[in-house]
Amino acid sequence: MMNIAKDHKVNEQIRVRQIRLIGGEGEQVGIIDTRDAMNMAREAGLDLVMVSPQAVPPVCRLLDYGRFRFEQQQNERENRKRARGQEVKAIKFRVKIDGHDFNTKTGHVRRFLEEGHKVKVTIMFRGRERTHPELGERILVRVAETLADIGVPESNPSMMGMDMNMIMTPRVAPAPKKEREDDGEMAASAPSGAAAVPAEAVAQPEAQAPKADAPAEASTPA
């Protein structure tokens, strides 16, 4: 459906004498009097909505305005949610960070990765620390190793000004734990007939083993 501005005019708000009308199925009706278009909207149980006020004459369309606005609001919410999901978080470390702060900040990175965010891990250098970039690399490698179960570096560490950066991206898990548990419960509760098939297939050779030397007619069903 075409994009319609939020401040468009609807029904009686349309004051122009003539419009170019688009029907409810997207068909081009042509240039008609606004009064006739209003009558068509009422007969179809739809609204007359001005979708292009700058055109000459303005373009209007027949549609269910209430439903349209509801769908627009739903799309806007989904877009905001998607934008939040693609957000890149940032956590900064110092070169001389102690063990407690390292664990705290690494915990924040883990939480962001669990929520599905990418995380920009930054090492901030001060003064002469800039001459020892290997110290920053050592911390970033330690962060990556600590979070290897849930995230992976998107690229090698890189310097930008006085900072060294590394992007961590969430690791794609094979399947959430909840889904694996549900699959196990479904398998345990499957009908006995369906579950017995594999068991019989395995047990059958053992049941027939003693009959291997028996006469051929003994294995023929009665």
C-alpha positions in Angstrom: 0.0 0.0 0.0 1.3 3.4 -0.9 2.8 5.6 1.8 0.3 8.2 3.2 1.3 11.1 5.3 0.0 11.3 8.9 -1.5 14.7 8.3 -3.6 13.8 5.3 -7.2 14.9 4.9 -10.0 12.4 5.2 -13.7 12.5 3.9 -15.3 15.9 4.7 -11.9 17.4 5.4 -11.3 17.4 1.6 -12.5 20.8 0.3 -11.4 20.8 -3.3 -14.0 20.5 -6.1 -12.3 17.8 -8.1 -9.8 15.0 -7.4 -8.1 12.2 -9.2 -9.5 9.0 -7.7 -7.9 5.7 -7.1 -10.3 2.9 -6.3 -10.3 0.5 -3.4 -8.4 -2.2 -5.4 -5.8 0.3 -6.7 -7.5 0.9 -10.0 -7.4 4.3 -11.7 -10.9 5.8 -11.7 -9.9 9.2 -13.1 -10.7 12.8 -12.4 -14.2 13.2 -10.8 -16.0 15.6 -8.5 -15.2 15.2 -4.9 -18.9 14.9 -4.1 -19.2 11.9 -6.4 -16.1 10.3 -4.8 -17.6 10.8 -1.4 -20.7 8.9 -2.5 -18.6 6.1 -3.9 -16.8 5.8 -0.6 -20.0 5.6 1.4 -21.5 3.0 -0.9 -18.3 0.9 -0.6 -18.1 1.3 3.2 -14.7 3.0 2.8 -13.1 6.4 3.4 -11.9 8.9 0.9 -8.3 9.8 1.8 -6.1 12.4 0.1 -2.8 10.7 -0.6 -1.1 13.4 -2.8 -2.3 16.9 -2.0 0.5 18.5 -4.1 -0.8 17.0 -7.4 -3.2 18.9 -9.7 -5.8 17.9 -9.1 -5.1 16.2 -5.7 -5.0 12.4 -5.7 -7.4 10.6 -3.3 -7.9 6.9 -2.7 -10.8 4.8 -1.3 -9.6 2.7 1.6 -10.5 1.6 5.2 -8.7 4.4 7.0 -9.1 2.9 10.5 -7.5 -0.4 9.4 -4.8 1.5 7.5 -3.8 3.5 10.5 -3.7 0.4 12.7 -1.4 -1.4 10.2 0.8 1.7 10.0 1.2 1.8 13.8 2.0 -1.9 13.9 4.7 -1.4 11.2 6.1 1.5 13.1 6.4 -0.6 16.3 8.0 -3.4 14.4 10.5 -1.0 12.8 11.4 0.5 16.2 11.8 -3.0 17.7 14.0 -4.1 14.7 16.1 -0.9 15.0 16.7 -1.7 18.7 17.7 -5.2 17.9 20.3 -4.0 15.5 21.8 -1.5 17.9 25.6 -1.6 18.5 26.4 -1.3 22.2 29.7 0.0 23.4 31.9 -1.0 26.4 35.2 0.7 27.2 38.2 -0.8 28.9 41.4 0.8 30.3 44.8 -0.7 29.6 45.5 -1.0 33.3 42.2 -2.4 34.2 42.1 -4.6 37.3 40.5 -8.1 37.6 37.3 -6.9 39.2 36.5 -4.2 36.6 37.4 -6.6 33.8 34.9 -9.2 35.0 32.2 -6.5 35.5 32.7 -5.0 32.0 32.9 -8.4 30.4 29.7 -9.3 32.1 28.0 -6.3 30.5 29.3 -7.4 27.1 27.9 -10.9 27.7 24.5 -9.5 28.6 24.4 -7.4 25.4 25.4 -10.4 23.3 22.7 -12.5 25.0 20.1 -9.8 24.0 21.2 -10.2 20.4 23.2 -6.9 20.1 26.6 -6.4 18.6 29.1 -4.9 21.0 32.0 -2.5 20.3 34.7 -3.2 22.8 37.1 -0.3 23.1 40.5 0.0 24.7 41.3 3.6 25.7 45.1 4.5 25.8 46.5 7.3 27.9 49.8 9.1 27.3 52.7 6.7 26.7 50.3 3.7 26.7 49.8 4.5 23.0 53.3 3.2 22.3 52.3 -0.3 23.6 49.4 -1.4 21.4 50.1 -5.0 22.3 48.7 -4.3 25.8 45.3 -3.4 24.3 45.4 -6.4 22.0 46.1 -8.6 24.9 42.9 -7.4 26.7 40.8 -7.7 23.6 42.0 -11.3 23.0 41.2 -12.0 26.7 37.7 -10.6 26.2 37.1 -12.7 23.1 38.3 -15.9 24.8 36.2 -15.2 27.9 33.1 -14.8 25.7 33.9 -17.4 23.1 30.8 -19.5 24.1 28.4 -16.7 23.1 30.2 -14.3 20.8 32.9 -14.0 18.1 35.0 -11.1 17.0 33.7 -9.6 13.7 37.3 -8.5 12.7 40.7 -8.1 14.1 41.4 -5.3 16.6 42.0 -1.9 14.9 43.4 1.4 16.1 41.4 4.6 15.7 43.0 7.7 17.2 43.9 6.9 20.8 41.5 3.9 20.9 41.7 0.3 19.9 38.4 -1.3 18.8 36.9 -4.7 18.3 33.3 -5.6 17.3 31.9 -8.7 19.0 28.8 -10.3 17.4 26.5 -12.8 18.9 27.3 -16.5 18.1 24.4 -18.3 16.5 23.3 -21.1 18.7 22.2 -24.5 17.2 18.9 -24.3 19.1 17.6 -22.6 22.3 17.7 -24.7 25.4 14.0 -24.4 25.8 13.3 -25.8 22.3 15.7 -28.7 22.9 13.8 -29.6 26.1 10.5 -29.3 24.3 11.8 -31.7 21.6 12.9 -34.2 24.3 9.5 -34.0 25.9 7.7 -34.5 22.6 9.9 -37.6 21.9 9.2 -39.0 25.3 5.4 -38.5 24.9 5.2 -39.9 21.3 2.7 -42.8 20.7 4.1 -46.2 21.7 3.6 -47.6 18.2 5.8 -44.9 16.6 8.5 -45.1 19.3 8.6 -49.0 19.1 9.5 -49.1 15.4 13.2 -48.2 15.8 13.5 -50.5 18.8 12.1 -53.5 16.9 14.3 -52.7 14.0 17.3 -53.0 16.3 16.1 -56.0 18.3 14.9 -58.1 15.3 18.4 -59.4 14.2 19.0 -60.7 17.8 15.6 -62.5 17.9 16.3 -64.2 14.5 19.9 -65.2 15.4 19.0 -68.6 17.0 17.1 -69.5 13.8 20.0 -69.0 11.5 20.7 -72.8 11.2 17.0 -73.9 11.4 15.4 -75.4 8.3 13.9 -73.0 5.8 10.3 -74.0 6.5 10.7 -73.2 10.2 11.1 -69.5 9.4 8.0 -69.5 7.2 5.0 -67.9 9.0 2.2 -70.4 9.9 
